[in-house]
Amino acid sequence: MDAKTLITGGLGFIGSNYIDYILEAKPFENLLVLDKKTYAADPDALKRWEGNARLSFIEGDICDAQRLSQIFLENNIQGVVHFAAESHVDNSISGPQAFVETNIMGTFQLLEAARKTWMDTNQSKKTGYENARFHHISTDEVYGALGPKGAFTEKTAYAPNSPYSASKAASDHLVRSYFHTYGLPVVTTNCSNNFGPYQHQEKLIPTIIRKAIQEKPIPIYGTGKNIRDWLFVLDHCIAIQTVFKKGTLGEVYCVGGDSEKTNLDLCAAVIQILDSIQPRSNGESYATLITHVPDRLGHDFRYAIDATKIKNELGWSAQTSFEEALQITVEHYLNKRNR
């Protein structure tokens, strides 16, 4: 039976972009996509991959231990790239239980399925699984908030400030423990804010575009001076594959775009593109629609990633400029809306 790589959460934003990248750039990869098809799943993703013999899809929940065990054994799973997660901070504040269940218990069940399939009791891999690897995708939000200076590194202490980031922090710790306790061949990446095509409409950049085109108020939390490091999703996908294939087992790699922007500056950059390629009928800038709304509970002030480790050890760096990536992103959403 041909070996397969299991992609959890493959219908989500980053997961689906990763699959697009693998199908185009890695012709010998056989992928099995597992996704629960929640509200955040991209309904068009499966259409993009329709007819591709290298990809198969299973609708299912990573919390289902019996189903996971069956999937591992029946499909010769030799690798896992684990995207599946609840990820919207606002939703974690209003309904944290789903985040605990999916991000913590789901990751636990996935680790258990891999351990039972791949590992002997003495921390060695079973015959036939010598090259198996498990890549856990995480976030810089596990590190908490930064002041005006400094950046997160792999050595930054964990200090999550929302139910979302706390649940991801717990999953990171579980992954680490399975390496040190059982010898499970894991790697972890913690990334900064992603943007690009196919992101769910609830996220910031799609929201700015959607509200602007609908001539509705563009909501900006608080003063709009909160700062994020923005990473183009394709650059992130390349980083993921680089770490998955070449990263040192048991290690963590921080992935960032070296593009810090306040939320107001980001909004202004999106609006500048919109004003240029789809101007308003009244001749005014979309900037007049910007509306400040009450700040999010526990809103972290600043995130920034120091990606020195992945650059020096694995030779990865972001290749797409923020300006080029944002242009691609805005044009994607406009084309999608205008179809």
C-alpha positions in Angstrom: 0.0 0.0 0.0 1.3 3.4 -0.9 2.3 5.6 2.0 0.1 8.6 2.7 0.5 11.9 4.6 -2.6 12.8 6.7 -3.6 16.4 6.6 -6.0 17.3 9.4 -8.1 20.4 8.9 -7.3 20.4 5.2 -10.4 22.4 4.2 -9.4 25.3 6.4 -7.5 28.4 5.3 -3.9 27.4 5.8 -4.5 23.7 5.3 -6.2 24.1 1.9 -3.4 26.5 0.8 -0.8 23.9 1.9 -2.6 21.2 -0.1 -2.7 23.4 -3.2 1.1 24.0 -2.8 1.9 20.3 -2.2 -0.2 19.1 -5.2 1.6 21.6 -7.4 5.1 21.4 -6.1 5.5 17.8 -4.7 4.2 15.4 -7.3 5.1 12.2 -5.4 3.1 13.1 -2.2 -0.1 11.1 -1.6 -2.4 13.0 0.7 -5.4 11.9 2.9 -7.4 14.9 4.0 -9.4 14.7 7.2 -11.8 17.5 8.0 -14.9 17.9 10.1 -16.5 20.4 7.6 -17.2 23.0 10.3 -18.4 26.5 9.4 -14.7 27.5 8.8 -14.2 24.9 6.0 -13.7 26.2 2.5 -16.6 24.8 0.5 -14.7 25.2 -2.8 -11.5 23.4 -1.7 -12.7 19.9 -2.7 -13.8 21.3 -6.1 -10.2 22.5 -6.7 -8.8 19.0 -6.0 -11.6 17.0 -7.8 -10.2 14.2 -9.9 -6.7 14.4 -8.5 -5.6 10.8 -7.9 -3.0 11.7 -5.3 -5.6 13.1 -2.9 -8.4 11.4 -1.0 -10.8 13.0 1.5 -12.5 11.7 4.7 -15.1 13.7 6.6 -14.4 13.1 10.3 -13.5 14.5 13.7 -10.0 14.3 15.2 -11.7 13.7 18.6 -12.9 10.3 17.3 -10.2 7.9 18.6 -11.7 4.8 16.9 -12.0 6.5 13.6 -8.4 7.8 13.8 -7.0 4.4 14.6 -8.8 2.9 11.6 -7.6 5.7 9.3 -3.9 5.2 10.4 -4.0 1.4 9.9 -6.0 1.3 6.7 -4.1 4.0 4.9 -0.5 3.4 5.8 -0.2 6.9 7.3 3.5 7.8 7.4 3.2 11.5 8.1 0.8 13.9 9.8 0.5 17.6 9.2 -1.9 18.8 11.9 -3.8 22.0 11.0 -7.2 21.1 12.5 -8.1 23.7 15.2 -10.7 26.2 16.3 -8.9 29.4 15.7 -11.0 32.5 16.0 -10.2 34.4 19.2 -13.6 36.1 19.4 -15.4 32.8 19.2 -13.2 31.4 22.0 -14.3 34.2 24.2 -18.0 33.6 23.6 -17.8 29.8 23.5 -14.5 28.3 24.8 -15.6 24.7 25.1 -15.2 23.8 21.4 -11.6 25.1 21.6 -10.8 22.9 24.5 -12.4 19.9 22.8 -10.8 20.3 19.4 -7.5 21.9 20.1 -6.6 19.9 23.2 -8.5 16.6 23.1 -8.4 16.4 19.3 -4.6 16.8 19.3 -4.3 14.2 22.1 -6.3 11.7 20.2 -4.2 12.3 17.1 -1.0 11.9 19.0 -2.3 8.7 20.5 -3.2 7.3 17.1 0.3 8.1 15.8 2.0 6.6 18.9 0.0 3.4 18.8 0.6 2.9 15.1 4.2 4.0 14.8 5.9 3.3 18.1 7.1 0.4 20.2 7.1 0.6 23.9 10.8 1.3 24.2 10.7 4.7 22.3 11.7 3.1 19.0 9.7 3.1 15.7 8.0 -0.1 14.5 9.3 -1.7 11.3 7.9 0.2 8.3 7.5 3.5 10.2 11.2 4.5 10.4 10.6 7.7 8.5 7.2 8.7 10.1 6.9 12.3 11.2 4.2 14.4 12.9 4.1 18.2 12.3 2.0 20.3 14.7 0.9 23.7 13.4 0.6 26.3 16.2 0.5 30.0 16.7 2.6 32.9 18.2 -0.4 33.7 20.4 0.7 31.1 22.9 3.5 33.4 23.9 1.1 36.2 25.1 1.7 39.8 24.3 4.8 42.0 23.6 5.6 45.6 24.5 6.8 48.0 21.9 10.1 46.2 21.4 11.4 42.6 21.2 10.1 39.5 19.4 9.0 36.0 20.2 11.6 33.2 19.8 11.5 29.5 20.4 12.7 30.1 24.0 10.0 32.6 24.9 7.9 31.6 27.9 4.3 30.6 27.3 1.8 33.2 28.5 -1.5 32.7 26.6 -4.2 35.3 27.2 -7.3 33.9 25.5 -9.1 30.6 25.6 -8.0 30.1 22.0 -4.3 30.7 22.8 -4.5 28.7 26.0 -5.9 25.7 24.2 -3.2 25.9 21.6 -0.5 26.2 24.3 -1.9 23.0 25.9 -1.7 21.2 22.6 1.9 22.4 22.1 2.8 21.0 25.5 1.2 17.6 24.7 3.1 17.4 21.4 6.4 18.1 23.3 5.6 15.5 25.9 5.0 12.8 23.4 8.5 13.4 22.0 10.2 13.3 25.4 8.1 10.5 26.9 7.4 8.2 23.9 10.0 9.3 21.3 7.2 10.2 18.9 8.9 12.0 15.9 7.3 15.4 16.2 8.1 18.9 15.0 6.2 22.1 15.9 5.9 25.5 14.2 4.5 28.6 15.8 3.5 31.2 13.1 2.5 34.8 13.1 -0.8 36.1 11.6 -1.4 34.6 8.2 -3.2 36.2 5.2 -3.9 35.3 1.7 -6.5 33.6 -0.6 -9.3 31.5 0.8 -9.3 32.9 4.3 -12.6 32.7 6.2 -14.7 35.9 6.0 -14.6 36.4 9.7 -10.9 37.2 9.8 -9.6 40.8 9.6 -8.5 41.3 6.0 -11.6 39.6 4.4 -13.8 41.6 6.8 -12.2 44.9 5.7 -12.8 44.0 2.1 -16.3 42.7 2.5 -17.5 45.6 4.6 -15.9 48.2 2.2 -17.5 46.7 -0.9 -20.9 46.5 0.9 -20.6 50.1 1.9 -20.8 49.2 5.6 -18.8 50.4 8.6 -15.3 48.8 8.7 -14.9 47.7 12.4 -11.5 48.3 14.0 -11.1 47.3 17.6 -10.2 50.0 20.1 -7.6 52.5 18.9 -6.5 50.2 16.0 -2.9 50.5 17.3 -2.5 46.8 18.1 0.4 45.4 16.1 0.7 42.0 14.3 3.4 40.4 12.2 1.8 39.4 8.9 2.9 36.3 7.0 1.7 35.5 3.5 0.1 32.0 3.5 2.1 30.6 0.6 5.4 31.5 2.4 4.0 29.8 5.5 3.2 26.7 3.5 6.7 26.5 2.2 8.0 26.9 5.7 5.7 24.1 6.9 7.0 21.7 4.3 10.6 22.7 5.0 10.2 21.9 8.7 8.1 18.7 8.0 10.9 17.3 5.8 14.1 18.7 7.3 13.3 20.0 10.8 15.1 18.4 13.8 12.8 16.1 15.6 11.5 17.4 18.9 12.3 21.0 17.9 10.1 24.1 17.6 10.5 26.7 14.8 9.0 30.1 14.8 7.7 31.4 11.4 7.1 35.1 10.7 6.8 37.5 7.8 8.9 40.4 9.1 6.0 42.6 8.3 4.7 44.3 11.5 1.6 46.5 11.0 -0.8 48.2 13.3 -4.4 47.2 12.5 -5.0 50.8 11.3 -2.0 50.6 8.9 -3.1 47.2 7.6 -6.6 48.6 7.0 -5.2 51.6 5.2 -3.1 49.4 3.0 -6.1 47.3 2.0 -8.2 50.4 1.4 -5.5 51.9 -0.8 -5.7 48.9 -3.1 -9.5 48.9 -3.1 -9.6 52.6 -3.9 -7.3 51.9 -6.9 -8.9 48.9 -8.5 -12.5 49.1 -7.4 -13.2 52.8 -6.4 -16.5 53.8 -4.8 -19.2 55.3 -6.9 -19.4 58.4 -4.8 -15.7 59.1 -5.4 -14.8 59.0 -1.7 -12.1 56.7 -0.2 -13.3 53.6 1.6 -11.4 55.1 4.5 -14.4 57.1 5.5 -16.1 53.8 6.4 -13.5 53.0 9.2 -15.4 52.7 12.5 -13.7 52.1 15.9 -15.6 49.6 18.0 -15.1 48.5 21.7 -11.9 46.7 22.1 -11.8 42.9 22.3 -11.5 41.4 25.8 -7.9 40.5 26.6 -6.7 42.0 23.3 -2.9 41.4 23.1 -1.1 44.6 22.1 1.7 43.3 19.9 3.0 40.1 18.4 6.3 39.8 16.5 8.3 36.7 15.4 12.1 36.3 15.4 12.5 33.7 12.6 16.3 33.4 12.9 16.3 29.7 13.8 14.4 28.5 10.7 16.4 30.9 8.5 19.8 29.7 9.8 19.1 26.0 10.3 16.7 25.2 7.4 17.4 28.1 4.9 13.8 29.3 4.8 12.7 33.0 4.6 9.6 34.7 3.4 9.9 35.4 -0.3 6.8 37.5 -1.0 6.8 41.1 -0.1 3.9 42.3 2.0 2.8 44.7 -0.7 2.8 42.0 -3.4 1.1 39.5 -1.2 -1.6 42.0 -0.1 -2.3 42.9 -3.8 -2.7 39.2 -4.6 -5.0 38.8 -1.6 -7.3 41.7 -2.3 -7.6 40.8 -6.0 -8.5 37.2 -5.0 -11.4 38.4 -2.8 -12.7 40.9 -5.3 -12.6 38.3 -8.1 -14.4 35.9 -5.9 -17.1 38.4 -5.0 -17.5 39.6 -8.6 -17.9 36.1 -10.1 
